[in-house]
Each structure stands twice: as C-alpha cells, then as structure tokens.
C-alpha cells in the first residue's frame, strides 16, 4: 500500500477537485514532469480512499516505468513531486475562490510591471469589493490595510510624492 503525505492530501480532494488536479497535472504550463500525470492516471481509479489490492508501490511503479525493476527512491521522488503539485494546486484554488485575493495578487504583478491604468482599474474593483462587504469586521479592516499598502507601494514605484508615513 502507498502511504505518505501526498496520498493523505489527495484523499481530501473532492471528486471534482481530483479531476481538476488531473487537468492541472496535464498542463505543460503548471507541470512539466510527465511522470506526475502518469502517476495520476495510474491512481485515479483508487480515489478517494486510495486502498485496495492494486494500490501498492510496486504495481504503480510498473505502470509508470514498464519493464524496470522497482526503485523506491524513484517512487518517493514521484510522490514528492505529486505533493508539491497538489499544494500548488490548492494554493491556486484558494486564490481563485476569493476575488479580493485574486485581485490583489494581480495588482502586485501590475505594480511590478508599472501598468498604471490596469493597476487603477483593479484598485477600483478591490475598493468596490471591500465597500460591498456586508459586515465591517476585522476582515474588512485587514483588507483595507492590504489595499492601502499596495497603493502606497505602487505610488512610490511611480515616483509619486504621496505616501502614507508612519510616525
């Protein structure tokens, strides 16, 4: 039986998330290690429980590397790669779920690329998002703080004399 952090994390994926993870692994933009997609293909029938007679390291290895003798180090490297990609996948999902986080990540990139018009457009979207929050709790003020820091950093990078100074 295959166990470890990678498998434990994959067990938490819903059916839809697991399918999306397969698309993620099959994308050359996100994953250039073809062996990781082969691993996904070999184990997808075991999701979500990842157990059963066929779920053994040696058997999965033989599907990944036909005709080669089992190599535990190589198998552990594959599992390590799967764990890294699964964590990246979850980070991307998390960012996509929250439009404010997605917007501020984009604003950070736009600031670095000195894209003033696009930065300002996304700043407006972020402000509108914050203004439409139903409750002005700690999340509201935290987001205002994040946005203020982004704006100050951007203004400084543009050579603006306006900045918020801490005394």
C-alpha positions in Angstrom: 0.0 0.0 0.0 1.2 3.5 -0.8 1.1 5.9 2.1 2.5 9.3 3.0 1.7 13.0 2.9 0.9 13.1 -0.8 -1.7 10.4 -0.6 -3.2 11.8 2.6 -3.6 15.1 0.9 -5.1 13.6 -2.3 -7.6 11.8 -0.1 -9.0 15.2 0.9 -9.8 16.2 -2.7 -13.4 16.1 -3.8 -14.2 14.2 -7.0 -14.4 17.5 -8.9 -11.1 18.7 -7.4 -9.4 15.5 -8.2 -10.5 15.8 -11.8 -9.3 19.4 -11.9 -6.0 18.2 -10.4 -5.6 15.9 -13.4 -6.1 18.8 -15.8 -3.6 20.8 -13.8 -1.0 18.0 -14.0 -1.6 17.5 -17.7 -1.0 21.2 -18.3 2.6 22.0 -19.5 2.2 25.4 -18.0 1.8 24.1 -14.5 3.6 20.7 -14.7 6.5 19.7 -17.0 7.1 16.4 -15.3 5.0 14.0 -17.4 5.6 11.2 -14.9 3.4 13.0 -12.4 0.4 12.9 -14.8 1.2 9.2 -15.4 1.0 8.7 -11.7 -2.3 10.5 -11.5 -3.6 8.3 -14.4 -2.4 5.2 -12.6 -4.0 6.0 -9.3 -7.2 7.9 -10.2 -9.3 4.7 -10.0 -8.4 4.4 -6.3 -9.6 7.9 -5.4 -10.9 8.9 -2.8 -9.8 6.0 -0.5 -6.5 5.0 -2.1 -6.6 1.4 -1.0 -7.2 -2.0 -2.4 -5.2 -4.8 -3.8 -3.7 -2.9 -6.7 -2.7 0.1 -4.7 0.9 -1.0 -4.0 4.1 0.9 -4.7 5.5 -1.9 -6.9 2.4 -2.2 -9.0 2.0 1.6 -9.6 5.8 1.8 -10.3 5.4 -0.9 -13.0 2.8 1.3 -14.7 5.0 4.3 -14.5 8.2 2.6 -15.6 7.2 -0.5 -17.6 9.9 -3.2 -17.6 12.0 -1.5 -15.0 12.9 -3.0 -11.6 11.2 -1.3 -8.7 13.2 1.6 -7.3 12.0 3.0 -4.0 14.0 6.3 -4.3 12.4 7.0 -7.7 8.9 6.2 -6.4 9.5 8.5 -3.4 10.6 11.3 -5.8 7.4 10.8 -7.8 5.3 11.1 -4.6 7.3 14.2 -3.5 6.5 15.7 -6.9 2.8 14.9 -6.5 2.8 16.5 -3.1 4.4 19.7 -4.4 2.0 20.0 -7.3 -1.0 19.2 -5.1 0.0 22.0 -2.7 0.4 24.4 -5.7 -3.0 23.4 -7.0 -4.6 24.0 -3.6 -3.0 27.5 -3.4 -4.3 28.4 -6.8 -7.8 27.2 -5.9 -7.7 29.2 -2.7 -6.7 32.4 -4.6 -9.4 31.8 -7.2 -12.1 31.4 -4.5 -11.6 34.9 -3.1 -11.9 37.6 -5.7 -10.1 40.1 -3.3 -7.0 37.9 -3.0 -7.1 37.2 -6.8 -7.3 41.0 -7.4 -4.5 41.9 -5.0 -2.2 39.3 -6.4 -2.9 40.7 -9.9 -2.4 44.3 -8.6 1.0 43.3 -7.2 2.1 42.0 -10.6 0.7 45.0 -12.4 2.6 47.3 -10.0 5.9 45.5 -10.6 5.3 45.9 -14.4 4.4 49.6 -13.9 1.0 49.2 -15.5 -0.7 52.3 -14.1 -4.1 52.1 -15.9 -4.6 48.4 -15.2 -3.5 48.9 -11.6 -6.0 51.7 -11.1 -8.8 49.7 -12.7 -8.1 46.7 -10.4 -7.8 49.1 -7.5 -11.3 50.3 -8.1 -12.6 46.7 -8.3 -10.9 45.9 -5.0 -12.3 49.0 -3.3 -15.8 48.1 -4.6 -15.4 44.6 -3.2 -14.4 45.9 0.2 -17.2 48.5 0.2 -19.8 45.8 -0.5 -18.8 43.6 2.4 -21.9 43.1 4.5 -20.0 43.4 7.8 -17.2 45.8 8.7 -15.3 43.3 10.9 -11.6 42.5 11.2 -11.6 41.1 7.7 -12.8 44.4 6.3 -10.0 46.4 8.1 -7.4 43.8 7.2 -8.3 44.1 3.5 -8.3 47.9 3.7 -4.8 47.7 5.2 -3.6 45.3 2.5 -5.0 47.6 -0.2 -3.5 50.7 1.4 -0.1 49.0 1.4 -0.4 48.0 -2.2 -1.4 51.5 -3.2 1.4 53.1 -1.3 4.0 50.7 -2.8 2.6 51.4 -6.2 2.6 55.2 -5.7 6.3 55.0 -4.6 7.2 52.9 -7.6 5.6 55.5 -9.9 7.7 58.3 -8.3 4.7 59.8 -6.6 5.4 62.2 -3.7 2.3 60.9 -2.0 2.8 58.2 0.6 1.5 57.3 3.9 4.2 57.8 6.6 4.3 56.0 9.9 5.3 58.2 12.8 
